[in-house]
Every structure is written in C-alpha cells, then in structure tokens.
Amino acid sequence: MLHTSLRVDGRTFRLDADQDVAVLKSVILEAAGGAPCFLDFTAIGRGDVSVLIGPGTTVEFAVSEAAEDDDAEQLPGSAGIDVGLVSFL
C-alpha cells in the first residue's frame, strides 16, 4: 500500500489517503510566489493540521510503500511512550 508524506520545514506529516495532493500542491505554489497562506490538511495520527506556507518555506512530498500494519509515527511524549525522564527529588 502506498502512502504520501508531506514535509514542511523539517516536520513530516503522513497524509490521510483522502487528501487531494494536487490541490495541496496548488496552494503551496501560490503561497511560494506571493502572500503567505495557511495550508490545511489531515495527517494520520495528528488529525487536522494547518501550517503557514510562504516564499521561504521548504516543502517536500514523498510517496512510499507502507506495510499493512504500519502505524503512523507516534509523537514524542505521547501516552504509553517511555521518554526516559529521571526524577532528581
């Protein structure tokens, strides 16, 4: 199964399968050549996301193969993740 990821200034978002990538690219191209605008999309594991895109924003789309049981990346500090914090009390 293929999935599409969007990287904006170093932050990667795995796009929901229903996202229209052509529309996202169109909005990005407009913002890159003119006034900044918000790009709204749905990211797996993160829900609805809105990022500000402007002339200096670095954007990359990637399409890759995903395993059937491949879950979206978990965010650091999410419930159930040991982040290795140490108490100094």
Long-range contacts (C-beta under 8 A, 24 or more apart in sequence): 1-65, 1-66, 1-67, 1-68, 2-63, 2-64, 2-65, 2-66, 3-44, 3-63, 3-64, 3-66, 3-70, 4-61, 4-62, 4-63, 5-61, 5-62, 5-63, 5-64, 6-41, 6-43, 6-59, 6-60, 6-61, 7-58, 7-59, 7-60, 7-61, 7-62, 8-39, 8-51, 8-53, 8-57, 8-58, 8-59, 9-57, 9-58, 10-58, 12-73, 13-41, 13-43, 13-46, 13-49, 14-43, 14-44, 14-45, 14-72, 14-73, 15-41, 15-42, 15-43, 15-44, 16-41, 16-42, 16-43, 16-44, 18-42, 21-61, 25-61, 27-53, 28-53, 28-57, 28-59, 31-55, 31-57, 32-57, 32-59, 43-72, 44-72, 45-71, 45-72, 45-73, 45-74, 45-75, 46-72, 46-75
